[in-house]
């Protein structure tokens, strides 16, 4: 998404961007404190920062019939309602989706890239997998129990909203507009120059060759990333609304999109 900004392939209009690479749970926590001007964020976490941030209409990561997985070791039977599940963070959208699917469940929080290890060691009976583990779990010796994006699509007919980009509301409107346009142009450039953008992302790919990385990027950087569209907006309202009705979100603030 941000290849064109990082390499100044587009007109940055005099703005300077400092790129911070951090895992999504850390970014969620930083957004709670309002630390960053623009940030990636879990859609789940947005419910708690809507007073400080507006959602940008571009930059979404949505699973359209696919998404986070619950996995187990191939040689182990698991009853999800009576087991311990390793999760990548309680503010992640994957965690909220699993609560909507399963109800309350026993869990431990483990960094997303250490969940395979936690399940292998027996620290947890199952693991909630985000990021590239969705493509590599079988090779690593695990079996899928449930695909939450597939379940959500079957239940609602909508994509599962996982991540988005937010911008601080205290930034003047004209600057917010400029930044939105720059980010949209960067996403468009990356999609139009896919091979270059994938090559740029490879230093951040964990245990993936370029072919696998390209497949993973294609799952989550697509037309929804250009703009949520009506189905994407409906998905966010349904996802957070269902969570509020189930008591998993205390109070749902108005969902505001910048633009």
C-alpha angles and dihedrals in degrees: 000000000000102000092106092051094045093050096035093239090150136043107280091191093228096305122129120214126202111201118216118191110205136144117267096251090056090048090050090053092047090050090054086060093043092235102143128058093215125013145166109243142175113259086230091058092048088073087067099044102041089111090063104029141043121211115247111229090227131057100054124157109206131170108220101197093338136062145125115004135214108218137183135189110280093240097048131085113217133192104204093204093057105034141082114257125199109223130188096231138329093242095054120109088233090062092049091047090052091051090052089050099041109018118227114349140173113266147162124208115239129169107268094244093052099053094096089054092048092053092044091053092048094245086128133018094223139008136222106225127204131167121021095344085083087073101034104043096099093050088050091056102261136123128219117244097179139353105216094200090054091048093048092049091051092049100043109013087234136110116259109250109222111157140007142166123257134195127203115258093219091069109102113261095243091053091046088053092051092048092048091052092048092050092047091050090049092052091047091049092050092050091047093047097038100157092052092047093048090050089052090053097049097091087063095048113109116214092338132121119217093266093053092043090052090051092050093047089050090057093058108021106063142100091319087058091057090053135342091234122196095298092049092050091047089050092055092048092048095044096050093036092054089048092052092048090050090052095246093117117046099211127356113219121207111286105238124191119201118230 
